[in-house]
Amino acid sequence: MASPEMVGRSAEIDALLTNIDDSRQQGNLALVSVISGMPGVGKTALARAVAKQLVRDYPDACLEVDLYGFTPGQDPRDPKELLAELLRLVGIGTADMPSSLVGRAELWRAWLAERRVLLVLDNTLNEEYVMPFLPPATAHCVTLITSRSDLKDVDAAIRLSLDVLPEIEAAQLLSLRSNRRFDDGAELMEVAKLCGCLPLALRSIGSLLTELDPRDVAILLSDRKDRFRHLPEIDSAVRAAFEVSYLHLNTSTQKLIRACAWHPGPDMDAFSVAALTASPLSVVMLEMDRLHSMGMLVRSPHGRSAFHDLFRSHAERQANLEDSGEEIRQGQWRLIHYLYFAAERAIEIILECKVRPPCDTFSFPDLNPPEHAAEWLRSTFGELHSMGGLARFLEDGKVPLESSAAFRLFRPIDLLLMVDAGRREYALKFHAFLCATGQFGA
């Protein structure tokens, strides 16, 4: 097991070690921990760092097994063949080797049952692949599993969902990789932010900093839509990390992640995605939960969803390859219509006007009482702004600005800002004016 290159993560390491110790004191023997997170977030490094702290307590063996669940260019390891390798490694001869997966798994568990073993099962595709390697409940073993999936069906005593590094620790990793000291911490922090604080990118960019100044690297990374355009090797690594996860999704979930890329951001919720795809809300919620569990979408404030900065461009590229321009435009127009119906309804609830029945084309969130409507509208500000800009682009100047879809998306924000500023009576008068002039309302 390689010695980990680790910066930060002290809170996560302490949490895992504390939980393992607490579980052991409670009499739990075969402890299983699942470390999940998006591609390139540092799950393997964290597991190795924790294993390094535990290894003395497990004198019989410390084994790390790469299951190749999400390795670009590699199929996942065949559990039956991998179990044969492990059994041979621990001294089981060919003559005693069962021919079936079940037989080998039973023999593997029997060997573990009599020993104190620390097991790292890295890069796990799903529950089915990892189950044959798990020790029996009576074994004095600790198993650390890493996966892009949260492996909900694995009976784990401890679960940790790993996020990107904090900006300060991301800058420290850049400095470590460059083997340099930097006088201007702000410039290094800016490079860390441009890398999305993702260790996969930070390690490669840190090597560039051996020769280049942070200011020059920041210029190389300045293209928000194509961050690594000038660094094809790094771009290839990030793209491969996204694509290998994408290829392991089923067809309907692939379709949904591409549809999320039709959205201009900065974030979205299930109601918006249901409008984009013209799909039932319940189906969209199930698919989005799957994407969150795979680390392909991340949670943003207010329970909304977003792409990590470094993966959005690859999702957009996949959408442009597989979806027609007309399909994308139709989805975007559906979203525009949903948003201005929802936003207008929210304002009517906030202003306590006569609330019209919702449009039955879409599913809408429950916006009552007024406090909920205001909170929803505030959380949707960024989406309304970006969709307003997209609406104006799609209209291509063919509609007067004052009657455009863009204006209809911006007006609820104007009205809420008036309410928040204590100008409720003015907001009511302005709302009445907008309705009378056709700039508000269906």
C-alpha positions in Angstrom: 0.0 0.0 0.0 1.6 3.3 -1.1 2.3 6.0 1.4 -0.4 8.7 0.9 0.3 12.2 -0.3 -2.1 13.9 1.9 -2.9 17.6 2.5 -5.7 18.5 4.9 -8.6 16.1 5.4 -7.7 15.9 9.1 -11.4 16.3 10.1 -12.4 13.4 7.8 -9.5 11.2 9.0 -10.3 11.9 12.7 -14.0 11.2 12.1 -13.4 7.9 10.5 -10.8 6.8 13.1 -13.1 7.9 15.9 -16.1 6.1 14.5 -14.1 2.9 13.9 -12.8 3.0 17.5 -16.3 3.7 18.9 -17.7 0.8 16.9 -15.0 -1.6 18.2 -15.7 -0.6 21.8 -19.3 -1.3 21.2 -18.4 -4.9 20.3 -18.7 -4.6 16.5 -16.0 -6.8 14.9 -16.1 -6.7 11.1 -16.3 -2.9 10.6 -17.1 -1.7 7.1 -16.6 2.0 6.1 -17.8 3.4 2.7 -15.9 6.5 1.4 -17.8 7.9 -1.5 -17.5 11.0 -3.7 -17.1 12.5 -7.2 -14.4 11.5 -9.6 -10.9 12.7 -8.6 -11.9 14.0 -5.1 -9.2 12.0 -3.3 -11.1 8.9 -1.9 -8.1 6.5 -2.4 -5.7 8.9 -0.7 -8.0 9.3 2.2 -8.5 5.5 2.6 -4.7 5.0 2.5 -4.2 7.7 5.1 -6.7 6.1 7.5 -5.2 2.6 6.8 -1.8 4.0 7.8 -3.2 4.9 11.2 -4.8 1.5 11.7 -2.3 -0.9 10.3 -0.6 -1.8 13.6 -3.9 -3.1 15.0 -4.2 -5.6 12.2 -1.0 -7.7 12.2 -2.1 -10.6 10.0 -2.5 -8.6 6.8 -3.0 -5.2 5.3 -4.4 -5.6 1.7 -5.4 -3.1 -0.9 -7.4 -4.3 -3.8 -8.2 -2.2 -6.9 -11.5 -3.4 -8.3 -11.1 -1.2 -11.4 -14.7 0.0 -11.1 -14.1 3.3 -12.7 -10.7 3.0 -14.3 -10.6 4.6 -17.8 -9.8 2.0 -20.5 -10.3 -0.9 -18.0 -13.2 -3.2 -17.4 -14.1 -3.9 -13.7 -12.1 -6.9 -12.3 -13.9 -10.2 -12.5 -14.6 -11.0 -8.8 -14.0 -14.7 -9.3 -10.6 -14.2 -10.8 -9.6 -11.6 -8.3 -10.6 -13.8 -5.4 -8.4 -16.5 -6.9 -5.5 -14.1 -6.9 -6.1 -13.1 -3.2 -6.5 -16.8 -2.2 -3.2 -17.7 -3.9 -1.6 -14.6 -2.2 -2.6 -15.9 1.2 -1.3 -19.4 0.5 -4.3 -21.4 -1.0 -3.0 -23.7 -3.6 -4.6 -24.4 -7.0 -5.7 -27.9 -5.9 -7.7 -26.4 -3.0 -9.2 -23.6 -5.1 -13.0 -23.8 -5.6 -14.1 -23.3 -9.2 -17.1 -21.1 -8.5 -17.4 -17.5 -7.3 -19.6 -18.6 -4.3 -17.0 -21.3 -3.3 -14.1 -18.9 -3.5 -16.0 -16.2 -1.6 -16.8 -18.7 1.2 -13.1 -19.8 1.4 -12.0 -16.1 1.4 -14.4 -15.4 4.3 -13.2 -18.4 6.2 -9.6 -17.3 5.9 -10.5 -13.8 7.1 -12.7 -15.1 10.0 -9.6 -16.4 11.9 -7.4 -13.3 11.4 -7.1 -9.6 12.1 -6.9 -8.1 8.6 -7.2 -4.5 7.3 -8.7 -4.5 3.9 -9.0 -1.6 1.4 -11.4 -2.2 -1.5 -10.7 0.6 -3.8 -12.5 1.9 -6.9 -15.7 -0.1 -6.4 -18.3 -0.1 -9.1 -21.4 -1.2 -7.1 -22.6 -3.4 -4.3 -22.6 -6.6 -6.5 -18.9 -6.4 -7.2 -17.8 -5.7 -3.6 -20.0 -8.2 -1.7 -17.8 -11.3 -2.3 -14.8 -9.7 -0.7 -16.4 -8.6 2.6 -15.4 -10.4 5.8 -17.9 -12.3 7.9 -19.6 -10.4 10.7 -17.5 -12.3 13.3 -14.1 -11.5 11.8 -11.8 -9.0 13.6 -11.3 -7.0 10.4 -11.7 -3.4 9.2 -12.8 -2.9 5.6 -12.4 0.5 3.9 -14.4 0.8 0.6 -14.0 3.6 -1.9 -16.5 4.3 -4.6 -18.1 7.0 -6.7 -21.4 5.5 -5.6 -22.6 5.7 -2.0 -23.3 1.9 -2.1 -26.5 2.2 -0.1 -27.1 -1.6 0.0 -23.7 -2.4 1.7 -24.2 -2.8 5.4 -21.7 -0.2 6.5 -21.3 1.0 10.0 -19.6 4.2 8.9 -20.2 6.3 5.8 -18.4 9.4 4.6 -19.2 11.4 1.5 -16.1 13.2 0.5 -16.3 16.8 -0.9 -13.7 18.9 -2.7 -10.9 20.4 -0.6 -11.4 23.7 1.2 -9.6 26.5 -0.7 -6.8 26.8 1.8 -6.0 23.1 1.7 -6.3 23.1 -2.1 -3.7 25.8 -2.2 -1.5 23.8 0.2 -1.7 20.8 -2.1 -0.6 23.0 -5.1 2.4 24.2 -3.1 3.3 20.6 -2.1 3.2 19.4 -5.6 5.2 22.3 -6.9 7.8 21.9 -4.2 8.0 25.7 -4.0 7.1 28.4 -1.4 4.9 31.2 -2.7 4.9 34.7 -1.3 1.5 35.6 -2.7 -1.1 33.2 -1.2 -3.9 35.0 -2.9 -2.6 34.1 -6.4 -2.2 30.5 -5.4 -5.7 30.5 -3.9 -7.0 31.8 -7.3 -5.4 28.9 -9.1 -6.9 26.5 -6.6 -10.4 27.9 -7.3 -9.9 27.6 -11.0 -9.1 23.9 -10.4 -12.4 23.6 -8.6 -10.4 22.5 -5.5 -10.5 19.0 -7.0 -7.4 17.0 -6.1 -7.4 15.3 -9.6 -6.7 18.7 -11.2 -4.7 20.2 -8.3 -2.0 17.5 -8.5 -1.4 18.1 -12.2 -1.6 21.9 -12.0 0.8 21.8 -9.0 3.4 20.2 -11.2 3.1 23.0 -13.6 3.8 25.5 -10.8 7.3 24.0 -10.5 8.3 26.2 -13.4 5.4 28.7 -13.9 4.2 31.5 -11.6 0.6 31.2 -10.3 -0.4 34.3 -12.3 0.7 32.6 -15.6 -1.2 29.4 -14.7 -4.3 31.4 -13.8 -4.2 32.9 -17.3 -4.0 29.4 -18.8 -7.1 28.4 -16.8 -9.1 31.6 -17.5 -11.5 30.0 -20.1 -14.5 29.2 -17.9 -16.2 27.1 -20.6 -13.1 25.1 -21.5 -10.8 25.4 -18.4 -8.0 23.1 -19.7 -8.1 24.1 -23.3 -4.3 24.9 -23.2 -3.5 21.8 -21.1 -4.7 18.8 -23.2 -3.2 16.1 -20.9 -5.1 17.5 -17.9 -8.2 18.0 -19.9 -8.0 14.4 -21.0 -7.7 13.1 -17.5 -10.7 15.1 -16.3 -12.8 14.1 -19.3 -11.9 10.4 -18.8 -13.0 10.7 -15.1 -16.4 12.0 -16.3 -16.8 9.7 -19.2 -16.1 6.5 -17.3 -18.9 7.4 -14.8 -21.2 8.3 -17.6 -20.7 5.0 -19.4 -21.7 3.1 -16.3 -25.1 4.9 -16.1 -28.2 3.3 -17.6 -29.7 4.9 -20.7 -32.3 6.9 -18.9 -29.9 8.4 -16.4 -27.4 9.2 -19.2 -30.3 11.1 -20.9 -31.0 13.0 -17.7 -27.4 14.1 -17.1 -27.2 15.3 -20.6 -30.5 17.3 -20.1 -29.0 18.9 -17.0 -26.2 20.1 -19.3 -28.9 21.9 -21.4 -29.4 24.1 -18.4 -27.2 27.2 -18.3 -26.8 27.0 -14.5 -25.7 27.9 -11.9 -27.9 25.3 -10.3 -31.3 23.6 -10.7 -33.9 21.6 -8.9 -35.9 18.5 -9.8 -38.9 20.7 -10.9 -36.7 22.5 -13.5 -35.2 19.3 -14.8 -38.7 17.7 -15.1 -39.7 20.7 -17.2 -36.5 20.4 -19.3 -37.1 16.8 -20.1 -41.0 16.7 -20.1 -40.7 13.8 -17.6 -42.7 12.9 -14.5 -41.3 14.6 -11.4 -41.1 11.3 -9.5 -38.9 9.8 -12.2 -36.6 12.8 -12.3 -36.2 12.8 -8.6 -35.2 9.1 -8.7 -32.7 9.7 -11.5 -31.2 12.8 -9.8 -30.8 10.9 -6.6 -28.8 8.3 -8.6 -26.6 11.0 -10.1 -26.0 12.5 -6.6 -25.0 9.1 -5.3 -22.5 8.7 -8.2 -21.0 12.2 -7.6 -22.0 13.4 -11.0 -24.2 16.1 -9.6 -23.3 18.0 -6.4 -25.6 19.5 -3.8 -25.7 23.3 -3.8 -27.3 25.6 -1.2 -31.1 25.2 -0.6 -31.0 21.6 -1.7 -30.5 22.4 -5.4 -28.2 20.6 -7.7 -25.2 21.6 -9.9 -22.3 20.3 -11.9 -18.8 20.6 -10.5 -17.2 23.4 -12.6 -14.7 21.0 -14.2 -17.3 18.5 -15.3 -19.9 20.8 -16.8 -18.1 21.3 -20.1 -17.8 17.5 -20.6 -21.5 17.0 -19.9 -22.3 19.7 -22.5 -20.0 18.1 -25.0 -21.8 14.8 -24.5 -25.2 16.5 -24.9 -24.0 18.1 -28.2 -22.9 14.7 -29.4 -26.0 12.8 -28.6 -28.9 15.3 -28.6 -30.2 17.3 -31.5 -30.2 21.1 -31.4 -34.0 21.2 -31.8 -34.4 18.8 -28.8 -32.2 21.0 -26.7 -34.0 24.2 -27.7 -37.5 22.7 -27.0 -36.3 21.6 -23.6 -34.9 25.0 -22.8 -38.2 26.7 -23.9 -40.2 24.4 -21.7 -37.9 25.4 -18.8 -38.4 29.1 -19.6 -42.2 28.7 -19.5 -42.1 26.7 -16.3 -39.9 29.2 -14.5 -42.0 32.3 -15.4 -45.2 30.5 -14.4 -43.7 29.4 -11.1 -42.1 32.8 -10.4 -45.3 34.7 -11.2 -47.2 32.3 -8.9 -44.6 32.9 -6.1 -45.0 36.7 -6.4 -48.8 36.4 -6.3 -48.5 34.4 -3.1 -46.0 36.9 -1.6 -48.1 39.9 -2.5 -51.3 38.0 -1.4 -52.9 38.8 -4.7 -55.5 36.5 -6.3 -53.5 33.4 -7.1 -54.4 31.8 -10.4 -54.5 28.0 -10.8 -51.1 26.6 -11.8 -50.5 25.7 -15.4 -51.2 22.0 -15.6 -48.4 21.4 -18.1 -45.8 21.3 -15.3 -45.2 20.1 -11.8 -44.7 23.0 -9.3 -43.3 23.2 -5.8 -45.5 24.0 -2.9 -45.0 27.7 -2.6 -47.4 28.4 0.3 -47.1 30.3 2.7 -45.6 33.6 1.5 -42.4 32.9 3.4 -41.9 29.7 1.4 -42.6 31.5 -1.9 -40.0 34.2 -1.0 -37.4 31.7 0.0 -38.0 29.7 -3.2 -37.7 32.9 -5.3 -34.5 33.9 -3.6 -32.9 30.5 -4.1 -33.9 30.6 -7.8 -32.4 34.1 -8.5 -29.3 32.7 -10.3 -31.4 30.3 -12.4 -33.9 33.1 -13.4 -31.1 35.4 -14.4 -29.3 32.8 -16.5 -32.5 31.6 -18.1 -33.5 35.2 -18.8 -30.2 35.6 -20.7 -30.8 32.4 -22.6 -34.4 33.4 -23.4 -33.1 36.6 -25.0 -30.5 34.7 -27.0 -33.2 32.2 -28.2 -35.5 35.1 -29.1 -32.7 36.5 -31.2 -34.0 40.0 -31.1 -37.3 39.0 -32.8 -39.4 40.1 -29.8 -39.5 43.6 -28.3 -37.6 43.6 -25.0 -40.5 44.8 -23.0 -42.7 41.9 -24.0 -39.9 39.2 -24.1 -39.6 36.0 -22.1 -36.5 37.5 -20.6 -38.5 40.4 -19.1 -41.1 38.0 -17.7 -38.3 36.1 -15.9 -36.7 39.3 -14.5 -39.9 40.9 -13.2 -40.5 38.6 -10.2 -37.0 39.4 -9.1 -37.7 43.1 -9.3 -40.9 42.7 -7.3 -39.3 40.6 -4.6 -36.4 43.1 -4.2 -39.0 45.8 -3.6 -40.7 43.6 -1.0 -37.4 42.8 0.7 -36.5 46.5 0.7 -39.8 47.4 2.6 -41.5 48.8 -0.4 -44.5 46.4 -0.5 -47.1 49.1 -1.5 -44.9 50.1 -4.4 -44.5 46.5 -5.4 -48.3 46.0 -5.4 -48.8 49.0 -7.7 -46.0 47.9 -10.0 -47.5 44.4 -10.1 -50.8 45.9 -11.1 -49.1 48.0 -13.8 -47.3 44.9 -15.2 -50.5 42.9 -15.4 -52.3 45.8 -17.1 -49.6 46.2 -19.7 -49.2 42.5 -20.4 -45.7 42.3 -18.9 -46.9 40.0 -16.2 -49.4 37.2 -16.2 -50.4 34.7 -18.8 
